[in-house]
Each structure stands twice: as C-alpha cells, then as structure tokens.
Amino acid sequence: MLKHLAYAMVAFALAVTPVLAAAGDGTATYDLLFKEGTLDDVPMDHILLYERSVTNTLLPEAGPRDTGELELSFEETTPPEAALRFLRDGKHRNLGVFPMSVGNPIIMYFVETTVRDMAESAGGSPFYIRNRVKEALITPTEVQTGEAIYQGKTVQTQIVTLHPFAEDPNRDRMQGFGDLALTVTMSDEVPGWYQKLEATATGSDGPVYSSVMAFDKLEEAPQ
C-alpha cells in the first residue's frame, strides 16, 4: 500500500485546493498547516530527520512496521525538489519527490498515513475518511501558543488540533477513531516548520491509536 502513498499525497493536496475557494475563514487554518516556503532556509546540502512512533491496539503488528525514521533530503534540480523516505532496520523506502516551493511534504505524509491507518485498522472507506479530514483542514480552528525545546533552548510554537469526526453520525462505529485528534505543533525557529505531528484516538476502553512524528535534527547530508 505504501508504494502508492506519494500519489495519494499529491492527490490529497490537489483535492483540497478547489474547496478552499468556498472555505471562508477556514483558509487561515489550511494556510498555517500547509505553510509555503517552510524549506526556503534549509541548506540544500542538509537533511531533515523525524522520528515516527506508532502504537495501534486494533492492529498490533502495525506499530513495529510503521515505527522508524523519516528523512527529507534535497535535490538541486530545476525547480529544486525534496525527497522523502522512510528508514527502519537499516533499510529504506522512497515515499516520493515533491517541489520544494510547496513547502514541507511531511504534513501531507502525516495526514495521508493517518487516513490509511484508520481505514486499515477500523475499516470504512478511505475516501470517506479523507473527505472528513479535508473538511477539518478548512474549518476555522483556534490556534494555541506554546513552547518546545529545540537544541537546548525554548522556542515559541503554534498548535492546531483538529477533530475530524467529532460531529460525524458514524463516529460510534469507528472503533475509537471517532475521537481522532490531529495535533500539529509548528515553529519558525524549527527547521522545516513542524516540531511535532500527532494523531491520537482514545476509545471508551482506552487508547486505540497513536502516531507521533517528531522533528529530530538537521544534519549534513552524507557525501
């Protein structure tokens, strides 16, 4: 399924764009989450590294399978591109190549893997799930402020939390994913903009699903 993920990520971004015309103030939420230019100040000869940690009580084998490292590297093509890949146990899987001008693709990967994981674990149509998430992305949402530690210093953050299925008539059939919360923590002081991306679902009997993608470091790319 992951070999098709890059295409799904691009399709997701294109599908949201037409809806923005009628989204009203919800465009502010989308523009913050999918901020453009977030890679402009990242040196081309460096890579961004993220740690992904997954737990899934509905599909226990998915935790070890999907826990690993995400690497974002850059290619001096025309126009410049960003290549995302997943690393685990000394192996890697290419996830896609994206124009740097659109911003950091880690946000698209976060959203699309959450959709995939929910459909795989709880059942239901991935198209239905994706559409509910798209609606949440363009819904006016309060932006909270906070702090995080980066390189030993405190940085200021902006935090957005979405609840795509809070009012969904089918939420009771979603095996705990009706409570899904998507929380994105962002900072101008963190390379690539995203400090942490979290998807959590807690059912009536306890935690069901957690996916956390946390920025690890910026380092020089291997020669």
C-alpha positions, 0 to 999 in steps of 0.5 A: 500500500505504501508504494502508492502513498506519494500519489495519494499525497499529491492527490490529497493536496490537489483535492483540497485546493478547489474547496478552499475557494468556498472555505471562508475563514477556514483558509487561515487554518489550511494556510498555517498547516500547509505553510509555503516556503517552510524549506526556503532556509534549509541548506540544500546540502542538509537533511531533515530527520523525524522520528515516527512512533506508532502504537495501534491496539486494533492492529498490533503488528502495525506499530513495529512496521510503521515505527522508524525514521523519516528523512527529507533530503534535497535535490538541486534540480530545476525547480529544486525538489525534496525527497522523502523516505522512510528508514527502519532496520537499516533499510529504506523506502522512497515515499516520493519527490515533491517541489520544494516551493510547496513547502514541507511534504511531511504534513501531507505524509502525516495526514495521508498515513493517518487516513490509511491507518484508520481505514486499515485498522477500523475499516470504512472507506478511505475516501470517506475518511479523507473527505472528513479530514479535508473538511477539518483542514478548512474549518476555522480552528483556534490556534494555541501558543506554546513552547518546545525545546529545540537544541537546548533552548525554548522556542515559541510554537503554534498548535492546531488540533483538529477533530475530524469526526467529532460531529460525524453520525458514524463516529460510534462505529469507528472503533475509537477513531471517532475521537481522532485528534490531529495535533500539529505543533509548528515553529519558525525557529524549527527547521522545516516548520513542524516540531511535532505531528500527532494523531491520537484516538482514545476509545471508551476502553482506552487508547486505540491509536497513536502516531507521533512524528517528531522533528529530530535534527538537521544534519549534513547530508552524507557525501 
